[in-house]
C-alpha cells in the first residue's frame, strides 16, 4: 500500500523531483504505470507531457481547451492501474481551470477505492473546504503530507501484522554500558600517565 502516483498540476517539473525525494525519505514508492495505462494516457495528454511517475502533464493539459476535457479520462486510467495505491496531486496556481480541476478530483475521490491526496499551498479556502467535504485529504505542504502517509500506512501495517505473545526468551537483553563505554577510572588513569 505504499505505491504512490504523483501528479503535478503546477508549472515546471521541479515539484516532481521534490516529490520523488520526499517519497523516498518516507518509504513510499513511485512505481511505473502498466504499459496498457501508459498507452491509454498518451492519447489523453499533450505530446510534451511525462507519463512516467512522477507524472507531469505540463500546464497545457489544464489550460488548453483541447486537453482539459480529457483530464477526467486520464484520471480514470490512473485510478484503474493496479500498480498504484495512492494518487497524490501537487496543485499550484491554476487560474480559470481551478474549478474544473477541483470538480474532477472530487469525482475521482467519490469513485476511487484508492486514497486521493492533495497538497495545495495556494488554494482558495472555498475550494479546499469543498475538497475536504468530498473526502479528499488536503495538505498545505508536501513534506507533511508524505510523512503523514508514511505514518498512517505504517500504523495500518502494524494493525494487520499477526499479534505474537511476548515470551521470556524474546525479551531484549539489558544494555551493558560497561561493555560499550570504557570505565572512566581507566580513562583518567591513562590521561595522567
PyMOL commands that set and color helices and strands:
alter all, ss='L'
color gray80, all
select helices_A, chain A and resi 14-25+35-42+60-63+65-68+71-80+95-111+125-133+142-160+168-170+177-180+184-191
alter helices_A, ss='H'
color red, helices_A
select strands_A, chain A and resi 4-9+55-56+86-91+115-120+137-139
alter strands_A, ss='S'
color yellow, strands_A
deselect
rebuild
show_as cartoon
